[in-house]
Amino acid sequence: MAGLIANLSANLRRHLPISGLALLLTALFLSHSGELFHSSVLQQLENMLYDARIVLTLPNTPDSSIVIVDIDDDSLAQIGRWPWSAISWRSW
């Protein structure tokens, strides 16, 4: 029994620093994401990881269902002011 306790104590001492660090980092990230405090370093890290995730998951081809409409002054003079009717949108 004493050997088991000594072995358990040795394992606990060996893993305590890493477990403590993991617990501390988890608490730090949770409190940051819960907006309990603001850290510009964590915000930068979060932004960089978000950008990397977007780059890795986006397809390499543009989405054909997205259309960019540039409305200039001549078009406004022809179509009229916003809001436009659904008929105007369908004709495009």
OpenMM code with the backbone's topology and positions (N, CA, C; nanometers):
from openmm import Vec3, app, unit

residues = "MET ALA GLY LEU ILE ALA ASN LEU SER ALA ASN LEU ARG ARG HIS LEU PRO ILE SER GLY LEU ALA LEU LEU LEU THR ALA LEU PHE LEU SER HIS SER GLY GLU LEU PHE HIS SER SER VAL LEU GLN GLN LEU GLU ASN MET LEU TYR ASP ALA ARG ILE VAL LEU THR LEU PRO ASN THR PRO ASP SER SER ILE VAL ILE VAL ASP ILE ASP ASP ASP SER LEU ALA GLN ILE GLY ARG TRP PRO TRP SER ALA ILE SER TRP ARG SER TRP".split()
positions = [
    Vec3(0.0826, -0.1198, 0.0000),
    Vec3(0.0000, 0.0000, 0.0000),
    Vec3(0.0870, 0.1261, 0.0000),
    Vec3(0.1920, 0.1241, 0.0774),
    Vec3(0.2811, 0.2402, 0.0837),
    Vec3(0.3503, 0.2616, -0.0500),
    Vec3(0.3830, 0.1492, -0.1184),
    Vec3(0.4462, 0.1596, -0.2501),
    Vec3(0.3522, 0.2208, -0.3526),
    Vec3(0.2243, 0.1870, -0.3443),
    Vec3(0.1245, 0.2409, -0.4352),
    Vec3(0.1079, 0.3917, -0.4144),
    Vec3(0.1050, 0.4317, -0.2891),
    Vec3(0.0925, 0.5751, -0.2576),
    Vec3(0.2165, 0.6507, -0.3022),
    Vec3(0.3328, 0.5915, -0.2837),
    Vec3(0.4571, 0.6565, -0.3258),
    Vec3(0.4606, 0.6686, -0.4785),
    Vec3(0.4142, 0.5635, -0.5483),
    Vec3(0.4110, 0.5654, -0.6939),
    Vec3(0.3113, 0.6700, -0.7444),
    Vec3(0.1951, 0.6755, -0.6812),
    Vec3(0.0937, 0.7747, -0.7169),
    Vec3(0.1451, 0.9157, -0.6914),
    Vec3(0.2139, 0.9341, -0.5808),
    Vec3(0.2696, 1.0643, -0.5457),
    Vec3(0.3768, 1.1058, -0.6463),
    Vec3(0.4600, 1.0116, -0.6896),
    Vec3(0.5638, 1.0423, -0.7878),
    Vec3(0.5011, 1.0793, -0.9220),
    Vec3(0.3971, 1.0058, -0.9623),
    Vec3(0.3286, 1.0373, -1.0884),
    Vec3(0.2616, 1.1742, -1.0822),
    Vec3(0.2031, 1.2041, -0.9692),
    Vec3(0.1370, 1.3329, -0.9526),
    Vec3(0.2386, 1.4467, -0.9602),
    Vec3(0.3523, 1.4290, -0.8932),
    Vec3(0.4562, 1.5328, -0.8979),
    Vec3(0.5117, 1.5499, -1.0388),
    Vec3(0.5184, 1.4418, -1.1145),
    Vec3(0.5738, 1.4495, -1.2490),
    Vec3(0.4753, 1.5186, -1.3444),
    Vec3(0.3453, 1.4940, -1.3297),
    Vec3(0.2456, 1.5489, -1.4220),
    Vec3(0.1826, 1.6791, -1.3746),
    Vec3(0.2048, 1.7173, -1.2517),
    Vec3(0.1427, 1.8375, -1.1980),
    Vec3(0.1811, 1.9654, -1.2738),
    Vec3(0.3083, 1.9875, -1.3066),
    Vec3(0.3407, 2.1120, -1.3792),
    Vec3(0.2700, 2.1215, -1.5150),
    Vec3(0.2670, 2.0129, -1.5899),
    Vec3(0.2027, 2.0163, -1.7213),
    Vec3(0.0515, 2.0299, -1.7058),
    Vec3(-0.0069, 1.9572, -1.6117),
    Vec3(-0.1508, 1.9675, -1.5876),
    Vec3(-0.1876, 2.1066, -1.5397),
    Vec3(-0.1066, 2.1635, -1.4530),
    Vec3(-0.1319, 2.2992, -1.4041),
    Vec3(-0.1234, 2.4013, -1.5155),
    Vec3(-0.0245, 2.3854, -1.6034),
    Vec3(-0.0098, 2.4773, -1.7158),
    Vec3(-0.1293, 2.4637, -1.8116),
    Vec3(-0.1709, 2.3405, -1.8381),
    Vec3(-0.2860, 2.3183, -1.9252),
    Vec3(-0.4122, 2.3797, -1.8645),
    Vec3(-0.4309, 2.3629, -1.7358),
    Vec3(-0.5463, 2.4204, -1.6676),
    Vec3(-0.5424, 2.5728, -1.6702),
    Vec3(-0.4257, 2.6291, -1.6491),
    Vec3(-0.4091, 2.7746, -1.6524),
    Vec3(-0.4395, 2.8302, -1.7917),
    Vec3(-0.3857, 2.7652, -1.8967),
    Vec3(-0.4118, 2.8111, -2.0334),
    Vec3(-0.5596, 2.7981, -2.0704),
    Vec3(-0.6217, 2.6892, -2.0262),
    Vec3(-0.7642, 2.6715, -2.0520),
    Vec3(-0.8452, 2.7816, -1.9848),
    Vec3(-0.8141, 2.8109, -1.8601),
    Vec3(-0.8844, 2.9175, -1.7888),
    Vec3(-0.8603, 3.0535, -1.8555),
    Vec3(-0.7382, 3.0761, -1.9038),
    Vec3(-0.7044, 3.2012, -1.9702),
    Vec3(-0.7850, 3.2181, -2.0993),
    Vec3(-0.7882, 3.1140, -2.1826),
    Vec3(-0.8623, 3.1230, -2.3080),
    Vec3(-1.0126, 3.1313, -2.2852),
    Vec3(-1.0635, 3.0581, -2.1879),
    Vec3(-1.2071, 3.0654, -2.1599),
    Vec3(-1.2477, 3.2032, -2.1090),
    Vec3(-1.1671, 3.2604, -2.0218),
    Vec3(-1.2008, 3.3935, -1.9703),
    Vec3(-1.1873, 3.4994, -2.0796),
    Vec3(-1.0944, 3.4784, -2.1731),
    Vec3(-1.0816, 3.5729, -2.2848),
    Vec3(-1.2000, 3.5591, -2.3795),
    Vec3(-1.2382, 3.4355, -2.4124),
    Vec3(-1.3510, 3.4169, -2.5042),
    Vec3(-1.4829, 3.4553, -2.4387),
    Vec3(-1.4907, 3.4453, -2.3067),
    Vec3(-1.6095, 3.4896, -2.2344),
    Vec3(-1.6082, 3.6379, -2.2067),
    Vec3(-1.5076, 3.7064, -2.2572),
    Vec3(-1.4906, 3.8515, -2.2440),
    Vec3(-1.4831, 3.8972, -2.0985),
    Vec3(-1.4218, 3.8141, -2.0142),
    Vec3(-1.3978, 3.8572, -1.8763),
    Vec3(-1.2801, 3.9538, -1.8696),
    Vec3(-1.1889, 3.9404, -1.9650),
    Vec3(-1.0797, 4.0362, -1.9779),
    Vec3(-1.0372, 4.0401, -2.1242),
    Vec3(-0.9634, 4.1432, -2.1611),
    Vec3(-0.9204, 4.1582, -2.3001),
    Vec3(-0.7683, 4.1588, -2.3046),
    Vec3(-0.7144, 4.0763, -2.3922),
    Vec3(-0.5703, 4.0713, -2.4128),
    Vec3(-0.5431, 4.0884, -2.5611),
    Vec3(-0.4637, 4.1885, -2.5954),
    Vec3(-0.4348, 4.2124, -2.7370),
    Vec3(-0.3516, 4.0991, -2.7959),
    Vec3(-0.2681, 4.0357, -2.7143),
    Vec3(-0.1876, 3.9232, -2.7624),
    Vec3(-0.2787, 3.8052, -2.7969),
    Vec3(-0.3719, 3.7741, -2.7084),
    Vec3(-0.4650, 3.6652, -2.7365),
    Vec3(-0.5556, 3.6989, -2.8539),
    Vec3(-0.5936, 3.8243, -2.8671),
    Vec3(-0.6773, 3.8655, -2.9796),
    Vec3(-0.6019, 3.8489, -3.1105),
    Vec3(-0.4742, 3.8863, -3.1125),
    Vec3(-0.3929, 3.8684, -3.2320),
    Vec3(-0.3776, 3.7213, -3.2658),
    Vec3(-0.3539, 3.6384, -3.1652),
    Vec3(-0.3413, 3.4946, -3.1861),
    Vec3(-0.4716, 3.4374, -3.2411),
    Vec3(-0.5824, 3.4797, -3.1844),
    Vec3(-0.7132, 3.4338, -3.2315),
    Vec3(-0.7378, 3.4753, -3.3755),
    Vec3(-0.7020, 3.5983, -3.4107),
    Vec3(-0.7195, 3.6470, -3.5480),
    Vec3(-0.6319, 3.5694, -3.6466),
    Vec3(-0.5076, 3.5411, -3.6076),
    Vec3(-0.4180, 3.4655, -3.6952),
    Vec3(-0.4687, 3.3231, -3.7162),
    Vec3(-0.5167, 3.2600, -3.6099),
    Vec3(-0.5700, 3.1243, -3.6226),
    Vec3(-0.6975, 3.1234, -3.7068),
    Vec3(-0.7808, 3.2247, -3.6925),
    Vec3(-0.9021, 3.2350, -3.7741),
    Vec3(-0.8665, 3.2493, -3.9217),
    Vec3(-0.7711, 3.3385, -3.9523),
    Vec3(-0.7281, 3.3572, -4.0909),
    Vec3(-0.6735, 3.2281, -4.1500),
    Vec3(-0.5917, 3.1564, -4.0721),
    Vec3(-0.5356, 3.0302, -4.1202),
    Vec3(-0.6458, 2.9277, -4.1451),
    Vec3(-0.7438, 2.9217, -4.0558),
    Vec3(-0.8540, 2.8271, -4.0728),
    Vec3(-0.9361, 2.8603, -4.1972),
    Vec3(-0.9592, 2.9878, -4.2228),
    Vec3(-1.0349, 3.0285, -4.3415),
    Vec3(-0.9587, 2.9914, -4.4681),
    Vec3(-0.8290, 3.0197, -4.4715),
    Vec3(-0.7482, 2.9882, -4.5893),
    Vec3(-0.7467, 2.8377, -4.6157),
    Vec3(-0.7397, 2.7584, -4.5106),
    Vec3(-0.7329, 2.6131, -4.5272),
    Vec3(-0.8665, 2.5515, -4.5682),
    Vec3(-0.9777, 2.6159, -4.5340),
    Vec3(-1.1077, 2.5544, -4.5609),
    Vec3(-1.1807, 2.6128, -4.6810),
    Vec3(-1.1374, 2.7247, -4.7334),
    Vec3(-1.2046, 2.7833, -4.8491),
    Vec3(-1.1691, 2.7082, -4.9766),
    Vec3(-1.2637, 2.6974, -5.0667),
    Vec3(-1.2303, 2.6359, -5.1963),
    Vec3(-1.1409, 2.7299, -5.2762),
    Vec3(-1.0693, 2.6739, -5.3715),
    Vec3(-0.9752, 2.7543, -5.4504),
    Vec3(-1.0415, 2.8271, -5.5667),
    Vec3(-1.1691, 2.8029, -5.5899),
    Vec3(-1.2392, 2.8675, -5.7000),
    Vec3(-1.3436, 2.9641, -5.6446),
    Vec3(-1.3697, 3.0721, -5.7168),
    Vec3(-1.4720, 3.1660, -5.6703),
    Vec3(-1.6114, 3.1046, -5.6785),
    Vec3(-1.6994, 3.1509, -5.5928),
    Vec3(-1.8367, 3.1031, -5.5893),
    Vec3(-1.9167, 3.1743, -5.6980),
    Vec3(-1.9735, 3.0982, -5.7898),
    Vec3(-2.0462, 3.1581, -5.9018),
    Vec3(-2.1814, 3.2156, -5.8601),
    Vec3(-2.2281, 3.1845, -5.7401),
    Vec3(-2.3573, 3.2372, -5.6958),
    Vec3(-2.3460, 3.3776, -5.6365),
    Vec3(-2.2249, 3.4268, -5.6212),
    Vec3(-2.2049, 3.5616, -5.5672),
    Vec3(-2.1836, 3.6585, -5.6827),
    Vec3(-2.2603, 3.7649, -5.6812),
    Vec3(-2.2514, 3.8656, -5.7862),
    Vec3(-2.2250, 3.9999, -5.7201),
    Vec3(-2.1273, 4.0710, -5.7703),
    Vec3(-2.0971, 4.2053, -5.7203),
    Vec3(-2.1580, 4.3061, -5.8175),
    Vec3(-2.2423, 4.3927, -5.7652),
    Vec3(-2.3114, 4.4913, -5.8479),
    Vec3(-2.2563, 4.6284, -5.8107),
    Vec3(-2.1997, 4.6954, -5.9090),
    Vec3(-2.1472, 4.8299, -5.8884),
    Vec3(-2.2506, 4.9283, -5.9419),
    Vec3(-2.2990, 5.0143, -5.8559),
    Vec3(-2.4046, 5.1080, -5.8942),
    Vec3(-2.3451, 5.2481, -5.8984),
    Vec3(-2.3410, 5.3037, -6.0158),
    Vec3(-2.2854, 5.4375, -6.0322),
    Vec3(-2.3983, 5.5405, -6.0432),
    Vec3(-2.3601, 5.6631, -6.0573),
    Vec3(-2.4593, 5.7721, -6.0622),
    Vec3(-2.5497, 5.7620, -6.1850),
    Vec3(-2.4936, 5.7193, -6.2976),
    Vec3(-2.5763, 5.7056, -6.4182),
    Vec3(-2.6840, 5.5986, -6.3981),
    Vec3(-2.6469, 5.4883, -6.3329),
    Vec3(-2.7444, 5.3815, -6.3058),
    Vec3(-2.8519, 5.4308, -6.2103),
    Vec3(-2.8131, 5.5059, -6.1084),
    Vec3(-2.9114, 5.5606, -6.0153),
    Vec3(-3.0077, 5.6555, -6.0867),
    Vec3(-2.9557, 5.7328, -6.1805),
    Vec3(-3.0422, 5.8243, -6.2556),
    Vec3(-3.1410, 5.7456, -6.3412),
    Vec3(-3.0977, 5.6311, -6.3928),
    Vec3(-3.1843, 5.5502, -6.4783),
    Vec3(-3.2836, 5.4674, -6.3967),
    Vec3(-3.2385, 5.4059, -6.2872),
    Vec3(-3.3227, 5.3138, -6.2091),
    Vec3(-3.4028, 5.3878, -6.1029),
    Vec3(-3.3419, 5.4867, -6.0414),
    Vec3(-3.4071, 5.5591, -5.9331),
    Vec3(-3.3402, 5.5293, -5.7993),
    Vec3(-3.3927, 5.5941, -5.6961),
    Vec3(-3.3329, 5.5808, -5.5632),
    Vec3(-3.3666, 5.4470, -5.4997),
    Vec3(-3.2872, 5.4106, -5.4018),
    Vec3(-3.3098, 5.2907, -5.3206),
    Vec3(-3.4290, 5.3165, -5.2309),
    Vec3(-3.5111, 5.2287, -5.1944),
    Vec3(-3.5135, 5.0849, -5.2265),
    Vec3(-3.5782, 5.0597, -5.3611),
    Vec3(-3.5274, 4.9586, -5.4305),
    Vec3(-3.5805, 4.9227, -5.5604),
    Vec3(-3.6807, 4.8101, -5.5453),
    Vec3(-3.7711, 4.8036, -5.6373),
    Vec3(-3.8727, 4.6983, -5.6319),
    Vec3(-3.8115, 4.5644, -5.6728),
    Vec3(-3.8822, 4.4561, -5.6417),
    Vec3(-3.8358, 4.3217, -5.6781),
    Vec3(-3.8299, 4.3060, -5.8290),
    Vec3(-3.9138, 4.3790, -5.9007),
    Vec3(-3.9126, 4.3711, -6.0472),
    Vec3(-3.7793, 4.4221, -6.1009),
    Vec3(-3.7280, 4.5293, -6.0418),
    Vec3(-3.5980, 4.5815, -6.0845),
    Vec3(-3.4882, 4.4778, -6.0611),
    Vec3(-3.4910, 4.4106, -5.9473),
    Vec3(-3.3888, 4.3119, -5.9145),
    Vec3(-3.3965, 4.1937, -6.0107),
    Vec3(-3.5169, 4.1498, -6.0434),
    Vec3(-3.5320, 4.0331, -6.1310),
    Vec3(-3.4817, 4.0614, -6.2718),
    Vec3(-3.4943, 4.1841, -6.3155),
    Vec3(-3.4539, 4.2164, -6.4540),
    Vec3(-3.3018, 4.2136, -6.4701),
    Vec3(-3.2287, 4.2193, -6.3619),
    Vec3(-3.0834, 4.2172, -6.3713),
    Vec3(-3.0380, 4.0765, -6.3926),
] * unit.nanometer
topology = app.Topology()
chain = topology.addChain("A")
for resn in residues:
    res = topology.addResidue(resn, chain)
    for name in ("N", "CA", "C"):
        topology.addAtom(name, app.Element.getBySymbol(name[0]), res)
